[in-house]
């Protein structure tokens, strides 16, 4: 971690009775920041605002969050910034205090290496053993409870497998461990509905908006994976990543995946 602000003050410490630590009672956003300019800022703020409304959290003013993002990323040409909002409160018990404020943590992290190489070559993946639980009250938002992703990441893997594909408890395809998934079938772009679990990613939302005539959100059973001509992942930091294999089934990096990569790199304004 390069620099961290807690409620606007330089610090890495929070109280031991923090509700994020105790219950995962909060939200987070992970942003790409280049020369002090956060990419897709308003889309991130809109999702954070929706999450605050769902959980009953106080949304800090966007101007405050933007100032703190710019503070922690100052002097860095390219960095990853994480915003965490946690319901403030003291004492034991699940019941949230009425009119509780939100504790905010804004931190800068080093830019990951090898992103361009992965975007060019693609990655091999596997279907994870872990199944995601269904909870419509939390479906789509980026809440702090990521234990399912932690357990999926800990499953046995090889150096050749770079990510996992997550299914829900009804064997519907939901996402990768930290990215959304898209299938290209008969020149249609299919992506899972995320109303019962999973995170509605920022890049996912912009793909659905810009390419709406070619996109479809639907329930995708695991048996449909071999039918796809192309598969790719989307993520705010890694962009669009081609999938070259899921378990033993191989995929070509096709023209539609390359088209969307070019669009994201050259045609989408931050």
N, C-alpha and C positions, 0 to 999 in steps of 0.2 A: 504494500500500500504506500502510495507516494505522499498523500496528505489527506487529512480527515477533519471535518467540522462536525461538531455535535451542537445542535441548536445555534449554529453560527459561530461557535468558539472552537479554536484549534484544540482538539482532544481526541483520544481514542478510548475514553472510558465512559461507561454508562452504569447506572445503579444495578446492583445484583437482583433487585426486585422488578427489573424491566419486564413488561408484559410481552415484549417480543421474545425475550429469552424464556419466559415461563410458559407462554401459550402460543407463540407464533402469531400474536395479535397485531398484524401490520401488513404493509405492502412494500414493494420495491420496484424500481425501474433501473435498467442498465442502459446507458447511453454511449454512443460514439461521439467524441468531442474532438474537433480539429481546429487548432488555432483559436480556441475559446468559443467556438460556435458548435453547440450541440445539434447533431443531426436529428431531424424529424421531431423537433422539440414539442410542437403543439400536439402531435399524435401521442407522444409519451404523456404529456400533461392531461390529455383527454382520458387516457386509460387510467391514469392515477386518480383522476377525479371520479371516474366511474367506480373504481375500487373503494374510494373513500365513502362514496354514497352507499355502496352495498354494505360496508362494514360499520358505517356510522362513525367514521374518523373525520377529524377536522383537517381539511385540505389547506395547507399553507398557501399564501399568495404566490402566484407564479413568479413574480418579480423577485421575491426573496429566494426561491429555489434557483432561479437563473443566476442571480448574483453569486450564490454559493457554489454553483457548478463552475462558473467562470473563475472564482477564487481558487478552488482546488486544482483547476487545470491550467492556471496561469503559467506561461513560459513553456508549455508543452505543445509541440506541434500536433501530436496525435495521442489520445489517451482514452481509457474507459472510465466513466464516472458512474457510480452507483448511488442512487437516492433511496433511502430507507425511511419510511414513516411508521412509527410505533405509537399505539395508544398509550398515553401517559397514565400513570396510576400507581398506587402503592398498596401494599398489603396482599394477603392471599385471597383466592376466590376467583371464579370465572367471571362473575358479574362485572361488567365495565362500569366505571364511575360515570355519572351523568355529567355532561359538559366537559369531559376530559379533553385536554389539549393533545396535540400530536408532537412527540419527540421526533426530530428529524436528524438523520445522519447522512452526510454527503461526503463521499470519499473518491479519490482518484487512484487508478490502478494502471500498471504498465500495459501497453498495447501488445496483444498476443503476437507471437512470431508465426510465420508460415501461412498467413491467411491467403495471400495471393496464390501460393503454390497449391493449397487445398482447393481453391476455387477453380484452378485450371485442371487439376488431375482428378478431383472428386475423392470420395471416401467410401470404404466398405463399412457396412453396418450389420447388426444382428437384431433379431426380435428378442426383447428382454423377457425373462421369466416373470418378473413382477407385473402385476396387473393394477391399473389405476382404479381407485374407488370412484363411484359416481356421487357427485354432490352438486346439484344445480345451483345452490346458493352461492357456490364459489366458482362455478364454471366460467372460464374465460379470463378471470382477473389474476393478477400476479401477487398473490398473498405470500406471506413469509414461510408457510409450512411447505418445505420442499423435501420431506423425508422420503417420499416415494422416489424422487429423482436421486437422492443419496443412495438408497438401497439398490436402485437399478444400476447406478454407476459402479457399485461395488461388486456386481456380478462378474464371474470369471470372464476374462477377455484376452485377446491376443494383441500383439503390436499392429497387426494388419487391420483390426477392427477399431474404428475411431469413434463410433457412436452407437447408441441403441435405439430401437424403435419400440415405443410404448403402446400397449393395447389396454383398453379398459377391461373390466371384469366380464363383459359380454363379448370379448374378442373383437371389438372394433378398433381399428387403427386410430390413434389419437395424435401422436407427435413423435419426434425424437426426444432424447433426454433434455436437451436445452435448445430445441429449435422446432419450428413447425414443418410439416411434411406435405408435399404435393405429388400427385401422380398425374402423368400425362397418358390419357387413354383416348385413342381416335381423335387426336388433336384437341381434346378437351382437357382443361386443367382442373383436377379434382382435389379437394382438400377436406379433411374431416370437419364436421360440425363440432363446435366446442362449447355446447350449451350445458353439458353435464360434468365436464372435467377438462383439464388442459388450459393453456394460456393462449389468448388471442394475440399473437405477436404483431408488432408494429409493421414490419415489412409484409407479413401475411395480409394485413388489412389493406395496405396500399396496392398489393398485387390484385386483391379481390376488387378494389375500386377501379384501378386503371384498366385491368383486363376483364372487366365484368362480363362482357359478351362471351368470353371463352371459359369462364370459371364456374364451378359448381361446388357448393358445400353440401356434403351428404354423409351418411353413415357408410364407412368403408370397412368391410370385413377383412380379416387378415388373408382370406383366400383370394382376395382381389389383387394382392401385391404382385403375383406373377403375371397378371394381365397387363400391367403398365408397360408402356414403351420407354418412358423416362421417369425417373424419380429424382426430386431435389428437395433440399431443406432450405429454410429461410430463418435468419437471425439478425438482430440489429447490429451485431458486431461483425459476424462472419459474412453477412450478405447472403447470397444465394450459393449453395454448395451442392454440386451434383453428387448423386448416390450411384456408385458403380456396382454395388452388390448389397442384397439383404440376405443374410445367411448364404445359402448355396446358389441363389438366383442372381445372375449377373444382368446389368443394364448398361446400355450405351449412353454416353453423354450426348444427347440429341440436340437438334437445332432449336427447339423451343426453350430448353434450359439455357442455351447460349444467348438466345434472344433476350430472355429476362435478365440474365447477368449484364448484358450490354445496356439494357434499359436502366437497371438499378445504378450502374456505375456512371453512365453518361447522361441519362435523361431525367433523373429524379432530383429535384432540388431539395436541399436539406430542410 
